[in-house]
Amino acid sequence: MSENYTNRGEYRTYKMLRQLDKRFPEDKFHIFANLYIDSDDNRFPNRQVDHLVVCRKGIFMLETKYWTGAVYHNIKLADLLRMIGVGKDGSMDGLYLVKRLLPKEVMQQGTESFTMCIKNPDNIQVYAGDENPINQVILSGLSLNRLIQNKLNQLGIKPYIHEFVFYNYVSEDPDNKVIDLHNVLNQPYDDDYNKWGEGFSKPALFRSFYSEVHEKLPDWLGLTDDQVNAIARLIHETVVLD
């Protein structure tokens, strides 16, 4: 793969993955970057994946966001209203404030989840639907699974794809932060994959998490060297095409 990145966030992710590869060579990392995976969604005939790692600990798909400002990860309008006390004690003053301060894109979300990045009061960006980072990476994971699952079944391999949103902008400025209202980011290792959460807000937290995975993941949940090589070869043949 090429190391000539134009996206600083994706380059930092690649460097971190290479560091983990060097730290844990026995895990047999195969790192893929900037993949385009065929999709059966007519709106999006292919889905872009920032980084995909195949190793003895599983398959990890990372959607990198190098965002400055206050990032509210995967929230709903009701979460914001609760934060400012809308409806509490019958008061609707907060709702008036929200309507004045937030863009109409937020107010139109209703019960749908979205991710919001506030760079300043005049620059508030809303990512909903397929543009919501967690939806992006989950849909990419589903597309990859559909593309390679039949072949893997023939080989007797049943890997689990772990999809994560990776916010990797690091700053001491308190205005640059990731707000995780539902406590779904930066989760510790657990034998239950469903408890691994939706991603990480800092590179150090992902490195720490992977160190736990390396130390604690039972062998029966991992992959053998032959299985890792088979999956990597299949991705080359069906996605990379080199």
Helices and strands as residue ranges (DSSP letters): H 8-23, G 25-27, E 30-41, E 44-55, E 58-65, E 70-75, H 77-83, G 88-90, H 93-101, H 104-107, E 114-120, E 123-128, G 129-131, H 133-155, E 161-167, E 177-179, G 193-195, E 199-200, H 203-216, G 219-221, H 225-235, I 236-240
